[in-house]
Amino acid sequence: MAQIARALKRQGKCFMSMFLLTPESVNGMQSKDSRTFPYPFQIPQCRVADRNEPESAVAYEEPFIRKLCAKHGLRIMEPITYGRWWQDAPNSQDFLWTVKE
């Protein structure tokens, strides 16, 4: 986020795609015994799909991403478009736009 904020000019926009851990996605993963992001990682705000190759897929808690954006002067342009990656659409990530304040 720091690098994105540094590179954007004021009012510049950034489109992001990621996996967000929301109450709905976490409940969905638990209810179907999903193995999508089974491993907590070094920071408690994220989970990874593969312990041996953690950078292959990472899911972040939504409040963590919101705080990180705010910390670096990036405002999330609501609404976030939530994918259904935790259901039967494995390539359907969550999408959000940010704007540098």
N, C-alpha and C positions, 0 to 999 in steps of 0.2 A: 504494500500500500504506500509505503514511503516513496518508493521509486515511481509509482504511478503519479502520486501527488507532485513529485519533483518535476516530472516530465510534462505535466499538463499546464497550460496557461490558465489564468483565471477564467472561469466559466467553461473550461474545456470539459469534455465528456469522455467517459470510459465505459465500454460495455464489458461486463464480466460474466463468465459462466463458471459455475462451481457446484459442488454438492453441499447443501446446507442441512444441518441437523436441526430440525424443527420438531415440536411436539408430534405433529402428524407423521413425519418421516420416521422418527424414532419409534413411535407406537406401531407404525406399519412394519418396520423391520422386526420388531419384537413379536408381533402377532403371527408372522409367518415364518418365524425362526430363520430369518434372513442371515446370510453370511456376507452381505454387501460390504459392511465396514465393521468387522468383528473386533478389531484391535485398537484399544486406546493407545495414543502415542505420547511423546515426551511432554507435550503440554496437554492439560486436561480438556482443552476446548476443541480437540479434534480426534478423529478416529481414522484408521487407515485400512485399506483392503488387503494389503500384503505386508506382513511384519518384516520380511527380508528385503523388500523393495518398496519402502513406504512412500516414495515420491510417485509411484505409479497411479495412485488414487487416494485422495484425502478428502474427508468431509469435515466441515467446520460448523460449530454451533453458531446459529444465526446471531445471537446477542454478541458473541465475540467479533464477528465480522462487522456488525453495526458499530461497535465501540472502536474497532480498528479504523474504519472509514472516518468516523468523527474525529479521532485523534489526529488524522492526517489531513483534515480539512476537506474531506470528500463527503458530500451529501448524497444519500441514496435517493434516487428519484422513484417514488412509490407509484404503482405497486411493484413488488418483486414478482416475477413470473416463476412460480414453483413448478418444477418438473415432477414426474412420477417415477424417478429412477429407483425408488425403493419398492415399487410394485413390479409390473412386468415390462417396464420400459427402461432397460438398463442404460441406454444412452441419452436419456432425457434429463439433462442437468437443470439446475435452477439458474435463472438469468436475472441480472440487475444492471441498471445504468447508474453511474455516479457522475456528479458534476463537482468540479473544484470550486470551492467558495472563495 
